[in-house]
């Protein structure tokens, strides 16, 4: 499912590797009550397991430098790596932040994403992130790390990239995104158009069917 890994494997083993990306079903239940969604503007960060490579510390340190009016809402399991949890709690002083824990209800998570002002995806490494696809399906502006896995899916016309690991660059991109909301929304719309064209399961399934047909014929 990873285009960068496909290139690596082809070079290493001198064999043709067939790349088929992850996909999503672009359907979400929007029946949650309004009181279940934060009523003030917020920047959203989410990960199933929150540990070092997910980059939450980068977001917190960048936000500390600009002090936006938006709350930072963090969704995910903080209990996996206790040392990282301790590190996070040491750096949050002065940050308007709300830890909401792991959201197991997929519809609730998607609605939280949909109502955010901005989603930040600062991972140091990914293969091909389902979370990133799901965020784009909600037409929400995204700031993402410029790792190969992210840039293999979306372009700089579709989301705002920051230099991976750089608090300073992330701070600059946060400031830009929060003061250029109309442009960020246009970028989000372009990302959504690409998602609908290339990354829905209906499209992905046809690629698997072609592979199986070639094997049996």
Residue pairs with C-beta under 8 A, 6 or more apart in sequence:
1 19
1 20
1 21
1 22
1 127
1 128
2 19
2 127
2 128
2 149
2 152
3 19
3 21
3 128
3 149
3 152
3 153
4 148
4 149
4 152
5 127
6 17
6 19
9 15
9 17
10 16
10 17
18 211
20 204
20 207
20 208
20 211
21 128
21 153
21 198
21 199
21 204
22 128
22 130
22 133
22 199
22 204
23 133
23 199
23 200
23 201
23 203
23 204
23 205
24 130
24 133
24 134
24 137
24 195
24 199
24 200
24 201
25 200
25 201
26 137
26 195
26 196
26 200
28 107
28 110
28 111
28 114
28 137
28 138
29 107
30 107
30 111
30 114
31 107
32 107
32 108
32 111
36 108
36 111
37 111
37 112
37 115
38 71
38 73
38 98
38 112
38 115
40 70
40 71
41 69
41 70
41 71
41 117
42 70
42 71
42 72
42 73
42 98
42 115
42 116
42 117
43 59
43 63
43 68
43 70
43 71
43 72
43 73
43 116
43 117
43 118
43 119
43 120
43 174
44 73
44 75
44 112
44 113
44 116
44 118
44 119
44 120
44 140
45 56
45 59
45 72
45 73
45 74
45 75
45 76
45 119
45 120
45 122
46 74
46 75
46 76
46 103
46 109
46 112
46 113
46 119
46 131
47 54
47 56
47 75
47 76
47 123
47 131
48 76
48 77
48 102
49 76
49 77
49 80
50 56
50 74
50 76
50 77
50 78
50 80
50 81
50 84
50 85
50 88
51 80
51 81
51 84
52 81
52 84
52 124
53 123
53 124
53 125
54 76
54 122
54 123
54 124
55 122
55 123
55 124
55 145
55 165
56 74
56 88
56 122
57 87
57 88
57 91
58 122
58 165
58 166
58 167
58 170
59 72
59 120
59 122
59 170
60 72
60 88
60 91
60 92
60 95
60 97
61 91
61 167
62 167
62 170
62 171
62 174
63 72
63 95
63 171
63 174
64 91
64 94
64 95
65 167
65 171
66 171
66 174
66 175
66 178
67 94
68 174
68 178
70 96
70 117
70 118
70 178
71 96
71 97
71 98
72 95
72 96
72 97
72 98
73 97
73 98
73 100
73 112
73 116
74 97
74 98
74 99
74 100
75 100
75 101
75 102
75 103
75 109
75 112
76 101
76 102
77 101
77 102
78 84
78 85
78 88
78 99
78 101
79 85
100 112
103 109
103 112
110 134
110 137
110 138
113 119
113 134
113 135
113 138
113 140
114 138
114 139
114 140
116 140
117 141
117 178
117 181
118 140
118 141
118 142
118 143
118 174
118 177
118 178
118 184
119 135
119 140
119 141
119 142
119 143
120 142
120 143
120 144
120 170
120 174
121 129
121 131
121 132
121 135
121 142
121 143
121 144
121 145
121 150
122 143
122 144
122 145
122 162
122 164
122 170
123 129
123 145
123 147
123 150
124 145
124 147
124 164
124 165
125 147
125 149
126 132
126 147
126 149
126 150
127 149
128 149
128 152
128 153
129 149
129 150
132 142
132 144
132 150
132 153
132 154
133 153
133 195
133 199
135 142
136 142
136 154
136 159
136 188
136 191
136 192
136 194
136 195
137 192
137 195
139 185
139 188
139 189
139 192
140 188
141 159
141 160
141 177
141 181
141 184
141 185
141 187
141 188
142 154
142 159
142 160
142 188
142 191
143 159
143 160
143 161
143 162
143 170
143 173
143 174
143 177
144 150
144 154
144 159
144 160
144 161
144 162
145 161
145 162
145 163
145 164
145 165
146 161
146 162
146 163
146 164
147 164
150 161
151 161
153 199
154 191
154 194
157 187
157 190
158 187
158 188
158 190
158 191
158 194
159 187
159 188
159 191
160 173
160 176
160 177
160 184
160 187
161 173
162 169
162 170
162 172
162 173
163 169
163 170
177 184
197 203
